[in-house]
């Protein structure tokens, strides 16, 4: 986990230090963001790339990779309960920004829609008695869903980004672990 955090810091430092030339924020069209809080608190790496198409639209892809293992989840529980982890989520998305001023160039309040591809593993415990050998079964599945979200994005004149996002999605798989899932986070990034 520490290696992932270190890699994210090195990548972000490289992005922030790439160029000393000043390009006006209106001419910068590419963004990269990562959710540092989730990386530390929840053992997940969340990265986003967004292409700023025009004043009111952007599109890109969001990738989330989970690094939780089942053993660490069991240590937090008083008994062996069924657990689930998302191994990877890939979400192409489209965002619409409601800013009317040209100077706000794809920032401010937004709504977005996404197509979510989710690969998850579930562990079901057959024997929950801690005095006998542990017995469980695992099931891995890939689901497709759609999501909707809203949020706010701040971008300063140097290209530093703060993005707050909250949303919900719906799985279309008939044997899905969860019919609905939540999305969201606090991301920092850079527009170049």
N, C-alpha and C positions, 0 to 999 in steps of 0.2 A: 504494500500500500504506500509506503514511504517513497518507493521508486517512482510510482505514478505521480505523486505530488511533486517530486523533484523534476520529473520530465515536463510536467505542466508549467512549472516555474521557469525552466530553461527555455521552453518554447515561447512563453509569453514575453520573456526578456528579449529574445531574438526578434520578435515581432515589433516590440516597442522601440528597439534600437536600430531598426533596419535603415532608416534614411534620415538625413538631416535636411533634405530639401522640403520646403513647405508647399504642400498641395492643398488648396482650399477644400474644406469639408464637402462642398457641393460636388466636387470632381472625384471624390473617393467612392467607389462602388462595391467594395468587398469588405465583409466583416467576419471576424472569428471571435467566438465567445466561449467561455467555460464557466461551469458552476462550481466555484471553489468551496462553498459551504457544504454542498452535498458530497463533494469528494472527501472532505475531512470527516463529516458527521455520519455519512451513510455508506461509505465504501463503494461509491459509484463515480465513474468518470462520465461527465456530460459535456459534450462539445457541440457547437453550432456553427455552421457556415451560412451566411446570408448574402445574396447579391441584391443590392439596392437598385431596382429597376428604374424607378422614377420618383417623383415627389411623394407619391402616396402608396407605393407598392414595393414589396420585396419578396423574394422566394429563396429557399435554401433547403438544407437538410440538418436534422438534429440527430445525434447519435448518443445513446446512453449505454454504458457497459457496466454491469454489476460485478462486484468482486467479493460479495458476501459468500461465506461458505456456511453450510448447515450447522457445523459444529459450533461456530461462534454464535449463531442464533440460539442454539440449545442452551448455552451457558447463561443466557439472560432469562430463561423460562424456568418456572418452578417444576414443570413436568414436560414430557415430550408431546408437544402439540404439532399438528400438521403445519408445515411451513412452505412458503413459496418464495422463489427469487426470480427476478428478471435477469437473464443472462445478457441479452442485448436487445435494444430497441432502435430501429431506424425509421425516421419520420420525415419524409419530404413535406414541406409546408409552403403555404402562400399567406402573406400578411398584407393587410390593408391598413394604412395609417390615416388618421382623421385630421391631421394638421392641414390648415388652409394656407398657411404662409409658406412661400417658396423657401424662406430662410430655414425652415424646420426640416427640410430634406430627410424624409423617412425617419422621423423620431416623434415622440409624444405617444398619445393613446393609440392602440391598435387592436384589431381582432385578427385571428388567424384560423385557418383550417388545415388539417393535416391528414395524411394517410399513414397509419402506424403499422409497422411490421414488428411483432413482439415474439421473441423466443424466450420461454420461461420453463423452469423446472420446479416441480412440486414433489415434496417428500411427505408421504403419509405413513405415520407410525402405526404398526399393527399391534405392538405390545408397548403399553405406556407404564409398565411397572419398572421402576429403576432397580429393583432387586434381581431381575432376570436379564439375560442377554437382550440387547436392543434388536428389534426386528422392524424393518420398514421396507416400503417400495417407493421407487422414484418414477416419475413420468415427465417427459419433456415434450413440449408442443410448441408449434409456431402458429400464431394468430394474426389476423389482419383486422384492423379497426379504423374508424375515423375519429378525429378529435377536433375540438373547438376550444379556443382559448382567447384570452384578452390580457392586456397588460399595458405597461408604459416603458418607453425607452428614452434614456437621456444619452446624448452624444455631445461632448464638448468640442471646442475648436481644434484641439490636438488629435481628436479621433478616439479618445477613451470612451468606452460605452459602459453603461449600467442598465441592465434589462430586468424588469420584474414581470413575471408571467405566471398565470394561473389558468388551468383549463380542466376539461373532462373529456373522456373518450369512451367509445362503445366498441366492444369486440363483436365480431360477426361469426366466430366459431361456435358451433353448437355444443362442443364439449370443453369450452373455455373454463379456466380456473375462476375468473372473474368476468362478469358481463360488462361492468364499468370499471374504468381506471382513472386515476387522477394524474394530472400533469402540472408542471410548474417549477419555479425556482427563481433564484437570484443569480444572474450571470454578469460577469465582467468580460470586457473584450476590447478590440481595437478595430477601427475602420481604416482601411488603406486603399 
